[in-house]
């Protein structure tokens, strides 16, 4: 940036901008289970995880919770990486 004041004096300043890509979320493929069974969910490439809905999950803040759904559910996971960048992905667990 070149700045000129009212007396004609000039000065320059520069700023380096670094663009950090979103984390690439690797997640378990959609799956089908029988009623009463458990589904293993798994996400990676983060330092923290938040799964929703958290109902019928063993733990909604770990990378590999167990799901105990009583009907078909779409689970979303918010993954945060070491830079604080966040990305979402989802898995569908169908219950027969």
N, C-alpha and C positions, 0 to 999 in steps of 0.2 A: 504494500500500500504506500502510495506517495501522498504525503499531506503537505499542503501549503497554507501558512497562516496569513493573516491580513497584511503583514508587512512584506510578504513574498519569501519568507524563509521556508525552506523545505526540509523534510526528513522522511526517511523510509523505514518501514518495519515489515517483517515477513512472519508468517505463521505456517508451520508444517501441520497438515491435517492427515492423520492416519485413519484409514477406514478398515475396521476389523470386521471380517465376515461373521455372520451368524453361525452358531454351532450347528453342525450337521447331526441331527438326531437319528440314531439307529435304534429301531424299536422292533419288538416281536411282531411277526406277521399276524393278521387277523386269524382267529381260531374258532373252532366249534367244540363245545364240551357237552357232556350229558348233564342233566339236572342233578345237582348234588356234588358234581366234580369241582375241581379247582383248576384255575388257569394261572400259569406262570407268566407274569408280565416282565418285560425287560427293556430298559432304555440305556443308552450309553452316550459318551462324549460330553459329560457334564460334571460339575462338582456338586450340584444340588438338583433335586427333582421334586416336582409337586404334581401328584396325580389327582384327577377329578373324574367322576365323583369319587369321594373317598369312602363312601359307604360300601361295605362288603370287601374292603381291601385290608390286608394284614398290616400295612403301613403305607401311608400316602406320601412319605418324604424320602423313600429309598429308591434305588435304581431298579430293584427287582421284587416288587411286592407280589403276593399271592392274591388272586381275586376269587371270591366265592359268590358269583352272581346267581340270582334266582331267576333272572330273565336276561334277554339279550341286552348288552350295554356297550356303549362307545366310551372308552377310557381315553382321556386326554392327558398328556404329560408335558409340563413346562420344564425345560432343561436350561439351566444356567451354567455357563462355562467360567473359566478362570478370569476372564475379562469382564464378567458381569453381563455379557450378552446373553439373550434369551431366545429360545425358539420352541415351537410346539410341534407335536405329532400326536397321532391317535392310533388306537387299536380297537377293533370290534371283536367282542367275545359273544358269540352266539350260543344260546343255551337251547338244547333239544329236549 
